[in-house]
Amino acid sequence: MTIRRLLWEEDGQTLVEYGLLVALIALVVIAALTILGRRIANTFNTVNNTLPT
């Protein structure tokens, strides 16, 4: 009876799916911030280099 309950119970599957979604969203956010961070840093460096000292 316990094995049948473990095979058909979906609570653990839902938790794993939510965990995978959170991990995927975190990876997308980290990648976006990395790309945008480099662009923003390049913009600030360009502005800094064009300003007179």
PQR file with spaces between the fields and no chain letter, atoms N, CA, C, O and H, PARSE charges and radii, in Angstrom:
ATOM       1  N    MET     1       0.814   -1.192    0.000 -0.4000 1.5000
ATOM       2  CA   MET     1       0.000    0.000    0.000 -0.0000 2.0000
ATOM       3  C    MET     1       0.864    1.264    0.000  0.5500 1.7000
ATOM       4  O    MET     1       0.518    2.250   -0.652 -0.5500 1.4000
ATOM       5  N    THR     2       1.960    1.241    0.712 -0.4000 1.5000
ATOM       6  CA   THR     2       2.836    2.411    0.784 -0.0000 2.0000
ATOM       7  C    THR     2       3.487    2.697   -0.567  0.5500 1.7000
ATOM       8  O    THR     2       3.607    3.858   -0.958 -0.5500 1.4000
ATOM       9  H    THR     2       2.240    0.440    1.241  0.4000 1.0000
ATOM      10  N    ILE     3       3.903    1.668   -1.274 -0.4000 1.5000
ATOM      11  CA   ILE     3       4.538    1.861   -2.579 -0.0000 2.0000
ATOM      12  C    ILE     3       3.539    2.435   -3.573  0.5500 1.7000
ATOM      13  O    ILE     3       3.880    3.315   -4.363 -0.5500 1.4000
ATOM      14  H    ILE     3       3.805    0.725   -0.956  0.4000 1.0000
ATOM      15  N    ARG     4       2.309    1.941   -3.538 -0.4000 1.5000
ATOM      16  CA   ARG     4       1.276    2.461   -4.440 -0.0000 2.0000
ATOM      17  C    ARG     4       1.023    3.945   -4.144  0.5500 1.7000
ATOM      18  O    ARG     4       0.870    4.745   -5.068 -0.5500 1.4000
ATOM      19  H    ARG     4       2.031    1.225   -2.897  0.4000 1.0000
ATOM      20  N    ARG     5       0.979    4.308   -2.866 -0.4000 1.5000
ATOM      21  CA   ARG     5       0.746    5.708   -2.487 -0.0000 2.0000
ATOM      22  C    ARG     5       1.913    6.588   -2.963  0.5500 1.7000
ATOM      23  O    ARG     5       1.694    7.705   -3.430 -0.5500 1.4000
ATOM      24  H    ARG     5       1.103    3.658   -2.116  0.4000 1.0000
ATOM      25  N    LEU     6       3.129    6.096   -2.848 -0.4000 1.5000
ATOM      26  CA   LEU     6       4.288    6.876   -3.292 -0.0000 2.0000
ATOM      27  C    LEU     6       4.295    7.072   -4.806  0.5500 1.7000
ATOM      28  O    LEU     6       4.707    8.124   -5.294 -0.5500 1.4000
ATOM      29  H    LEU     6       3.307    5.188   -2.468  0.4000 1.0000
ATOM      30  N    LEU     7       3.840    6.063   -5.551 -0.4000 1.5000
ATOM      31  CA   LEU     7       3.840    6.162   -7.003 -0.0000 2.0000
ATOM      32  C    LEU     7       2.755    7.103   -7.519  0.5500 1.7000
ATOM      33  O    LEU     7       2.947    7.754   -8.545 -0.5500 1.4000
ATOM      34  H    LEU     7       3.505    5.209   -5.154  0.4000 1.0000
ATOM      35  N    TRP     8       1.623    7.185   -6.828 -0.4000 1.5000
ATOM      36  CA   TRP     8       0.495    7.966   -7.333 -0.0000 2.0000
ATOM      37  C    TRP     8       0.365    9.323   -6.660  0.5500 1.7000
ATOM      38  O    TRP     8      -0.410   10.159   -7.125 -0.5500 1.4000
ATOM      39  H    TRP     8       1.467    6.656   -5.994  0.4000 1.0000
ATOM      40  N    GLU     9       1.094    9.567   -5.586 -0.4000 1.5000
ATOM      41  CA   GLU     9       0.997   10.855   -4.906 -0.0000 2.0000
ATOM      42  C    GLU     9       1.765   11.902   -5.700  0.5500 1.7000
ATOM      43  O    GLU     9       2.901   11.657   -6.107 -0.5500 1.4000
ATOM      44  H    GLU     9       1.723    8.888   -5.209  0.4000 1.0000
ATOM      45  N    GLU    10       1.170   13.051   -5.922 -0.4000 1.5000
ATOM      46  CA   GLU    10       1.769   14.064   -6.797 -0.0000 2.0000
ATOM      47  C    GLU    10       2.316   15.263   -6.044  0.5500 1.7000
ATOM      48  O    GLU    10       2.802   16.198   -6.680 -0.5500 1.4000
ATOM      49  H    GLU    10       0.248   13.250   -5.591  0.4000 1.0000
ATOM      50  N    ASP    11       2.262   15.280   -4.731 -0.4000 1.5000
ATOM      51  CA   ASP    11       2.764   16.426   -3.972 -0.0000 2.0000
ATOM      52  C    ASP    11       4.258   16.626   -4.177  0.5500 1.7000
ATOM      53  O    ASP    11       4.715   17.754   -4.358 -0.5500 1.4000
ATOM      54  H    ASP    11       1.867   14.520   -4.214  0.4000 1.0000
ATOM      55  N    GLY    12       5.011   15.552   -4.150 -0.4000 1.5000
ATOM      56  CA   GLY    12       6.457   15.658   -4.347 -0.0000 2.0000
ATOM      57  C    GLY    12       6.804   16.111   -5.754  0.5500 1.7000
ATOM      58  O    GLY    12       7.753   16.870   -5.949 -0.5500 1.4000
ATOM      59  H    GLY    12       4.640   14.635   -4.003  0.4000 1.0000
ATOM      60  N    GLN    13       6.045   15.651   -6.730 -0.4000 1.5000
ATOM      61  CA   GLN    13       6.297   16.052   -8.114 -0.0000 2.0000
ATOM      62  C    GLN    13       6.059   17.543   -8.289  0.5500 1.7000
ATOM      63  O    GLN    13       6.824   18.212   -8.983 -0.5500 1.4000
ATOM      64  H    GLN    13       5.274   15.034   -6.572  0.4000 1.0000
ATOM      65  N    THR    14       5.022   18.067   -7.676 -0.4000 1.5000
ATOM      66  CA   THR    14       4.725   19.486   -7.786 -0.0000 2.0000
ATOM      67  C    THR    14       5.849   20.307   -7.174  0.5500 1.7000
ATOM      68  O    THR    14       6.257   21.325   -7.733 -0.5500 1.4000
ATOM      69  H    THR    14       4.401   17.524   -7.112  0.4000 1.0000
ATOM      70  N    LEU    15       6.348   19.865   -6.028 -0.4000 1.5000
ATOM      71  CA   LEU    15       7.434   20.582   -5.368 -0.0000 2.0000
ATOM      72  C    LEU    15       8.690   20.586   -6.247  0.5500 1.7000
ATOM      73  O    LEU    15       9.376   21.603   -6.347 -0.5500 1.4000
ATOM      74  H    LEU    15       6.016   19.038   -5.574  0.4000 1.0000
ATOM      75  N    VAL    16       8.982   19.474   -6.867 -0.4000 1.5000
ATOM      76  CA   VAL    16      10.149   19.396   -7.752 -0.0000 2.0000
ATOM      77  C    VAL    16       9.961   20.307   -8.962  0.5500 1.7000
ATOM      78  O    VAL    16      10.904   20.976   -9.387 -0.5500 1.4000
ATOM      79  H    VAL    16       8.424   18.648   -6.786  0.4000 1.0000
ATOM      80  N    GLU    17       8.757   20.339   -9.517 -0.4000 1.5000
ATOM      81  CA   GLU    17       8.501   21.208  -10.665 -0.0000 2.0000
ATOM      82  C    GLU    17       8.676   22.670  -10.291  0.5500 1.7000
ATOM      83  O    GLU    17       9.273   23.437  -11.047 -0.5500 1.4000
ATOM      84  H    GLU    17       7.991   19.796   -9.172  0.4000 1.0000
ATOM      85  N    TYR    18       8.160   23.064   -9.125 -0.4000 1.5000
ATOM      86  CA   TYR    18       8.348   24.445   -8.682 -0.0000 2.0000
ATOM      87  C    TYR    18       9.830   24.758   -8.467  0.5500 1.7000
ATOM      88  O    TYR    18      10.293   25.851   -8.793 -0.5500 1.4000
ATOM      89  H    TYR    18       7.675   22.441   -8.511  0.4000 1.0000
ATOM      90  N    GLY    19      10.560   23.806   -7.923 -0.4000 1.5000
ATOM      91  CA   GLY    19      11.996   24.001   -7.731 -0.0000 2.0000
ATOM      92  C    GLY    19      12.725   24.190   -9.053  0.5500 1.7000
ATOM      93  O    GLY    19      13.613   25.035   -9.163 -0.5500 1.4000
ATOM      94  H    GLY    19      10.184   22.918   -7.657  0.4000 1.0000
ATOM      95  N    LEU    20      12.350   23.403  -10.057 -0.4000 1.5000
ATOM      96  CA   LEU    20      12.971   23.539  -11.373 -0.0000 2.0000
ATOM      97  C    LEU    20      12.618   24.878  -12.013  0.5500 1.7000
ATOM      98  O    LEU    20      13.466   25.502  -12.651 -0.5500 1.4000
ATOM      99  H    LEU    20      11.628   22.716   -9.968  0.4000 1.0000
ATOM     100  N    LEU    21      11.378   25.322  -11.849 -0.4000 1.5000
ATOM     101  CA   LEU    21      10.983   26.631  -12.390 -0.0000 2.0000
ATOM     102  C    LEU    21      11.772   27.755  -11.731  0.5500 1.7000
ATOM     103  O    LEU    21      12.236   28.671  -12.412 -0.5500 1.4000
ATOM     104  H    LEU    21      10.689   24.815  -11.331  0.4000 1.0000
ATOM     105  N    VAL    22      11.925   27.693  -10.420 -0.4000 1.5000
ATOM     106  CA   VAL    22      12.678   28.730   -9.711 -0.0000 2.0000
ATOM     107  C    VAL    22      14.131   28.738  -10.166  0.5500 1.7000
ATOM     108  O    VAL    22      14.714   29.804  -10.357 -0.5500 1.4000
ATOM     109  H    VAL    22      11.548   26.949   -9.867  0.4000 1.0000
ATOM     110  N    ALA    23      14.717   27.562  -10.341 -0.4000 1.5000
ATOM     111  CA   ALA    23      16.103   27.483  -10.801 -0.0000 2.0000
ATOM     112  C    ALA    23      16.244   28.046  -12.216  0.5500 1.7000
ATOM     113  O    ALA    23      17.207   28.757  -12.502 -0.5500 1.4000
ATOM     114  H    ALA    23      14.243   26.696  -10.186  0.4000 1.0000
ATOM     115  N    LEU    24      15.303   27.739  -13.095 -0.4000 1.5000
ATOM     116  CA   LEU    24      15.359   28.251  -14.463 -0.0000 2.0000
ATOM     117  C    LEU    24      15.210   29.767  -14.486  0.5500 1.7000
ATOM     118  O    LEU    24      15.937   30.452  -15.204 -0.5500 1.4000
ATOM     119  H    LEU    24      14.520   27.162  -12.862  0.4000 1.0000
ATOM     120  N    ILE    25      14.279   30.288  -13.710 -0.4000 1.5000
ATOM     121  CA   ILE    25      14.090   31.736  -13.648 -0.0000 2.0000
ATOM     122  C    ILE    25      15.337   32.409  -13.089  0.5500 1.7000
ATOM     123  O    ILE    25      15.743   33.463  -13.580 -0.5500 1.4000
ATOM     124  H    ILE    25      13.688   29.731  -13.126  0.4000 1.0000
ATOM     125  N    ALA    26      15.947   31.816  -12.072 -0.4000 1.5000
ATOM     126  CA   ALA    26      17.169   32.377  -11.501 -0.0000 2.0000
ATOM     127  C    ALA    26      18.292   32.414  -12.538  0.5500 1.7000
ATOM     128  O    ALA    26      19.028   33.398  -12.615 -0.5500 1.4000
ATOM     129  H    ALA    26      15.618   30.960  -11.673  0.4000 1.0000
ATOM     130  N    LEU    27      18.430   31.361  -13.329 -0.4000 1.5000
ATOM     131  CA   LEU    27      19.464   31.341  -14.368 -0.0000 2.0000
ATOM     132  C    LEU    27      19.228   32.415  -15.421  0.5500 1.7000
ATOM     133  O    LEU    27      20.176   33.057  -15.873 -0.5500 1.4000
ATOM     134  H    LEU    27      17.833   30.561  -13.266  0.4000 1.0000
ATOM     135  N    VAL    28      17.981   32.615  -15.813 -0.4000 1.5000
ATOM     136  CA   VAL    28      17.666   33.648  -16.800 -0.0000 2.0000
ATOM     137  C    VAL    28      17.963   35.027  -16.240  0.5500 1.7000
ATOM     138  O    VAL    28      18.509   35.877  -16.943 -0.5500 1.4000
ATOM     139  H    VAL    28      17.211   32.093  -15.446  0.4000 1.0000
ATOM     140  N    VAL    29      17.613   35.259  -14.992 -0.4000 1.5000
ATOM     141  CA   VAL    29      17.875   36.562  -14.370 -0.0000 2.0000
ATOM     142  C    VAL    29      19.374   36.810  -14.250  0.5500 1.7000
ATOM     143  O    VAL    29      19.839   37.916  -14.524 -0.5500 1.4000
ATOM     144  H    VAL    29      17.170   34.569  -14.421  0.4000 1.0000
ATOM     145  N    ILE    30      20.123   35.812  -13.852 -0.4000 1.5000
ATOM     146  CA   ILE    30      21.581   35.972  -13.733 -0.0000 2.0000
ATOM     147  C    ILE    30      22.203   36.257  -15.093  0.5500 1.7000
ATOM     148  O    ILE    30      23.083   37.111  -15.203 -0.5500 1.4000
ATOM     149  H    ILE    30      19.746   34.913  -13.630  0.4000 1.0000
ATOM     150  N    ALA    31      21.757   35.552  -16.130 -0.4000 1.5000
ATOM     151  CA   ALA    31      22.293   35.786  -17.474 -0.0000 2.0000
ATOM     152  C    ALA    31      21.949   37.191  -17.955  0.5500 1.7000
ATOM     153  O    ALA    31      22.795   37.871  -18.536 -0.5500 1.4000
ATOM     154  H    ALA    31      21.042   34.859  -16.041  0.4000 1.0000
ATOM     155  N    ALA    32      20.716   37.631  -17.718 -0.4000 1.5000
ATOM     156  CA   ALA    32      20.313   38.972  -18.150 -0.0000 2.0000
ATOM     157  C    ALA    32      21.106   40.040  -17.416  0.5500 1.7000
ATOM     158  O    ALA    32      21.553   41.010  -18.028 -0.5500 1.4000
ATOM     159  H    ALA    32      20.029   37.078  -17.246  0.4000 1.0000
ATOM     160  N    LEU    33      21.284   39.873  -16.122 -0.4000 1.5000
ATOM     161  CA   LEU    33      22.049   40.865  -15.359 -0.0000 2.0000
ATOM     162  C    LEU    33      23.514   40.885  -15.770  0.5500 1.7000
ATOM     163  O    LEU    33      24.145   41.942  -15.765 -0.5500 1.4000
ATOM     164  H    LEU    33      20.920   39.085  -15.625  0.4000 1.0000
ATOM     165  N    THR    34      24.049   39.748  -16.118 -0.4000 1.5000
ATOM     166  CA   THR    34      25.442   39.699  -16.570 -0.0000 2.0000
ATOM     167  C    THR    34      25.602   40.457  -17.880  0.5500 1.7000
ATOM     168  O    THR    34      26.539   41.242  -18.030 -0.5500 1.4000
ATOM     169  H    THR    34      23.536   38.889  -16.122  0.4000 1.0000
ATOM     170  N    ILE    35      24.705   40.232  -18.821 -0.4000 1.5000
ATOM     171  CA   ILE    35      24.785   40.911  -20.116 -0.0000 2.0000
ATOM     172  C    ILE    35      24.539   42.407  -19.950  0.5500 1.7000
ATOM     173  O    ILE    35      25.299   43.221  -20.475 -0.5500 1.4000
ATOM     174  H    ILE    35      23.945   39.594  -18.699  0.4000 1.0000
ATOM     175  N    LEU    36      23.489   42.772  -19.228 -0.4000 1.5000
ATOM     176  CA   LEU    36      23.186   44.191  -19.030 -0.0000 2.0000
ATOM     177  C    LEU    36      24.263   44.881  -18.206  0.5500 1.7000
ATOM     178  O    LEU    36      24.575   46.048  -18.444 -0.5500 1.4000
ATOM     179  H    LEU    36      22.872   42.110  -18.802  0.4000 1.0000
ATOM     180  N    GLY    37      24.823   44.178  -17.254 -0.4000 1.5000
ATOM     181  CA   GLY    37      25.885   44.755  -16.429 -0.0000 2.0000
ATOM     182  C    GLY    37      27.096   45.141  -17.266  0.5500 1.7000
ATOM     183  O    GLY    37      27.685   46.201  -17.057 -0.5500 1.4000
ATOM     184  H    GLY    37      24.569   43.231  -17.061  0.4000 1.0000
ATOM     185  N    ARG    38      27.463   44.300  -18.199 -0.4000 1.5000
ATOM     186  CA   ARG    38      28.595   44.605  -19.076 -0.0000 2.0000
ATOM     187  C    ARG    38      28.289   45.796  -19.975  0.5500 1.7000
ATOM     188  O    ARG    38      29.150   46.650  -20.186 -0.5500 1.4000
ATOM     189  H    ARG    38      26.984   43.439  -18.369  0.4000 1.0000
ATOM     190  N    ARG    39      27.076   45.861  -20.504 -0.4000 1.5000
ATOM     191  CA   ARG    39      26.709   46.980  -21.376 -0.0000 2.0000
ATOM     192  C    ARG    39      26.695   48.291  -20.601  0.5500 1.7000
ATOM     193  O    ARG    39      27.167   49.315  -21.093 -0.5500 1.4000
ATOM     194  H    ARG    39      26.377   45.167  -20.333  0.4000 1.0000
ATOM     195  N    ILE    40      26.156   48.255  -19.398 -0.4000 1.5000
ATOM     196  CA   ILE    40      26.106   49.469  -18.585 -0.0000 2.0000
ATOM     197  C    ILE    40      27.521   49.902  -18.202  0.5500 1.7000
ATOM     198  O    ILE    40      27.839   51.090  -18.237 -0.5500 1.4000
ATOM     199  H    ILE    40      25.772   47.423  -18.999  0.4000 1.0000
ATOM     200  N    ALA    41      28.360   48.949  -17.842 -0.4000 1.5000
ATOM     201  CA   ALA    41      29.749   49.280  -17.506 -0.0000 2.0000
ATOM     202  C    ALA    41      30.458   49.883  -18.712  0.5500 1.7000
ATOM     203  O    ALA    41      31.208   50.847  -18.561 -0.5500 1.4000
ATOM     204  H    ALA    41      28.101   47.983  -17.815  0.4000 1.0000
ATOM     205  N    ASN    42      30.239   49.340  -19.899 -0.4000 1.5000
ATOM     206  CA   ASN    42      30.854   49.893  -21.105 -0.0000 2.0000
ATOM     207  C    ASN    42      30.351   51.304  -21.385  0.5500 1.7000
ATOM     208  O    ASN    42      31.121   52.166  -21.808 -0.5500 1.4000
ATOM     209  H    ASN    42      29.629   48.557  -20.022  0.4000 1.0000
ATOM     210  N    THR    43      29.067   51.543  -21.152 -0.4000 1.5000
ATOM     211  CA   THR    43      28.517   52.885  -21.363 -0.0000 2.0000
ATOM     212  C    THR    43      29.152   53.887  -20.407  0.5500 1.7000
ATOM     213  O    THR    43      29.555   54.973  -20.823 -0.5500 1.4000
ATOM     214  H    THR    43      28.441   50.843  -20.809  0.4000 1.0000
ATOM     215  N    PHE    44      29.242   53.529  -19.132 -0.4000 1.5000
ATOM     216  CA   PHE    44      29.867   54.420  -18.159 -0.0000 2.0000
ATOM     217  C    PHE    44      31.339   54.664  -18.481  0.5500 1.7000
ATOM     218  O    PHE    44      31.832   55.780  -18.319 -0.5500 1.4000
ATOM     219  H    PHE    44      28.914   52.647  -18.794  0.4000 1.0000
ATOM     220  N    ASN    45      32.037   53.637  -18.932 -0.4000 1.5000
ATOM     221  CA   ASN    45      33.446   53.814  -19.301 -0.0000 2.0000
ATOM     222  C    ASN    45      33.579   54.744  -20.504  0.5500 1.7000
ATOM     223  O    ASN    45      34.497   55.564  -20.544 -0.5500 1.4000
ATOM     224  H    ASN    45      31.637   52.730  -19.064  0.4000 1.0000
ATOM     225  N    THR    46      32.694   54.634  -21.471 -0.4000 1.5000
ATOM     226  CA   THR    46      32.726   55.511  -22.638 -0.0000 2.0000
ATOM     227  C    THR    46      32.459   56.957  -22.234  0.5500 1.7000
ATOM     228  O    THR    46      33.142   57.875  -22.687 -0.5500 1.4000
ATOM     229  H    THR    46      31.949   53.968  -21.439  0.4000 1.0000
ATOM     230  N    VAL    47      31.477   57.146  -21.393 -0.4000 1.5000
ATOM     231  CA   VAL    47      31.166   58.514  -20.906 -0.0000 2.0000
ATOM     232  C    VAL    47      32.342   59.058  -20.105  0.5500 1.7000
ATOM     233  O    VAL    47      32.716   60.220  -20.261 -0.5500 1.4000
ATOM     234  H    VAL    47      30.922   56.400  -21.025  0.4000 1.0000
ATOM     235  N    ASN    48      32.917   58.237  -19.263 -0.4000 1.5000
ATOM     236  CA   ASN    48      34.060   58.678  -18.449 -0.0000 2.0000
ATOM     237  C    ASN    48      35.244   59.041  -19.321  0.5500 1.7000
ATOM     238  O    ASN    48      35.936   60.014  -19.023 -0.5500 1.4000
ATOM     239  H    ASN    48      32.614   57.293  -19.137  0.4000 1.0000
ATOM     240  N    ASN    49      35.503   58.306  -20.380 -0.4000 1.5000
ATOM     241  CA   ASN    49      36.638   58.590  -21.255 -0.0000 2.0000
ATOM     242  C    ASN    49      36.422   59.832  -22.093  0.5500 1.7000
ATOM     243  O    ASN    49      37.394   60.478  -22.486 -0.5500 1.4000
ATOM     244  H    ASN    49      34.940   57.515  -20.623  0.4000 1.0000
ATOM     245  N    THR    50      35.162   60.192  -22.384 -0.4000 1.5000
ATOM     246  CA   THR    50      34.919   61.372  -23.220 -0.0000 2.0000
ATOM     247  C    THR    50      34.842   62.658  -22.410  0.5500 1.7000
ATOM     248  O    THR    50      34.912   63.746  -22.982 -0.5500 1.4000
ATOM     249  H    THR    50      34.373   59.668  -22.065  0.4000 1.0000
ATOM     250  N    LEU    51      34.700   62.558  -21.091 -0.4000 1.5000
ATOM     251  CA   LEU    51      34.667   63.767  -20.262 -0.0000 2.0000
ATOM     252  C    LEU    51      36.072   64.343  -20.120  0.5500 1.7000
ATOM     253  O    LEU    51      37.047   63.602  -20.002 -0.5500 1.4000
ATOM     254  H    LEU    51      34.643   61.675  -20.627  0.4000 1.0000
ATOM     255  N    PRO    52      36.166   65.672  -20.131 -0.5600 1.5000
ATOM     256  CA   PRO    52      37.492   66.265  -19.912  0.2800 2.0000
ATOM     257  C    PRO    52      37.917   66.083  -18.457  0.5500 1.7000
ATOM     258  O    PRO    52      37.092   66.034  -17.544 -0.5500 1.4000
ATOM     259  N    THR    53      39.219   65.986  -18.278 -0.4000 1.5000
ATOM     260  CA   THR    53      39.727   65.779  -16.902 -0.0000 2.0000
ATOM     261  C    THR    53      39.946   67.070  -16.182  0.5500 1.7000
ATOM     262  O    THR    53      40.367   67.068  -15.026 -0.5500 1.4000
ATOM     263  H    THR    53      39.889   66.026  -19.020  0.4000 1.0000
